[in-house]
Amino acid sequence: MPILGVIASGISGNLYSPSYESIATSAPTSSTTSITFSNIPQTYKHLQIRAHLVSTSSENNYLNLNGDTASNYSWHQFQATGTSVDPYQSNPSPNPPWGLNSNNSSFPMVSIIDFWDYKDINKVTTWRVLSGTEGAATNNTVGIYGGSWNNTNAVTSITLFNLAILSGSRFALYGIKDAL
Amino acid sequence: MPSTYTPIATTTLTGSQSSVTFSSISGTYTDLVLVVSAAVNADSLWVQYNGDTAANYSIRVGRSQDGSVSSNRIARNSGGPNDRRLELGAAFLNTVASTILHIMDYSNTTHNKMTLARTGQADKRVELGIGCYYSTSAITQIVVNNSNAANWTAGGTMSLYGIKAA
């Protein structure tokens, strides 16, 4: 987890916090099947996506980087269903997950995805997802997913998929700066 | 550059309070983050929103505790008091535990509210959780308490932050 150095304060109101910046937000006004953050600035150390998915589908909850749809991803996951714990380890595959959604739009899926050292061309990009949804009749889970992209290119775009991303969803991309 | 990650309020515990309330929370942020680093003689930390003490909460957690992994759920209307709050934080025998709660899209008035949790206490367990507050009202108040209603140990902190998307 990046260390933000956020100062706890009893002072309300806005204080300048230059280390964590909002880059872009996508809030679709009609149903779509993907959200893409493209032309990502290469001026940060790490990236974070905070997602609030409103959907009627639990299908195709995966992501890709730089439009890579090949079997260049690996991941582990730890999912808790409320009655069992489901671990999983992938072989090199396409479509790494960013959460497991219910198909009930009244109960959003929320995910926080951290991408570390996304522009470092000396190593592969890794990420962690913390995700969950609760309240619907089926597919309620909370999980943590650790992934890597077998490619040392800098990440310039991130795409999140779901078969029915509805209005009311919000996807926010943040950049975390390096130490001065 | 407008602030993105803003400290809203911090409470340093005095040793004489069992609960802490964050009230009149502005609706101008996108998400809230509550960070608790504190000790209390109880098994868990819990939160309630907007003074709602009815059976409007449910949680689902996965944990590693005492060398074993498990998952459990507290369903809505499962019988009080556990369904009248979100029990999403670890606590244990007056030793410091850490909890981070992400209250996502807290001010929307369309959907039920989701809270993501990561929590841990070194002598007992580490846990991740998801909670649902069955309300389409914006969250304007958070009460933090614990399963024994015990006084939190002096020196602990509870800090609330607002994250603002572009």
Interface residues (C-beta under 8 A of the other chain):
Chain A: L4 V6 I7 A8 S9 G10 I11 S12 G13 N14 L15 Y16 S17 P18 S19 Y20 E21 S22 I23 A24 T25 R50 H52 V54 F78 Q79 A80 T81 G82 T83 S84 V85 S105 S106 F107 P108 M109 V110 I112 L130 S131 G132 T133 E134 G135 N140 T141 V142 G143 I144 G168 R170 A172 Y174
Chain B: M1 P2 S3 T4 Y5 T6 P7 I8 A9 T10 T30 D31 V35 S58 I59 R60 V61 G62 R63 V69 S70 S71 N72 R73 R76 H102 M104 D105 N108 T110 H111 N112 M114 L116 R118 L128 G129 I130 G131 C132 Y134 T157 S159 Y161 I163 K164 A165 A166
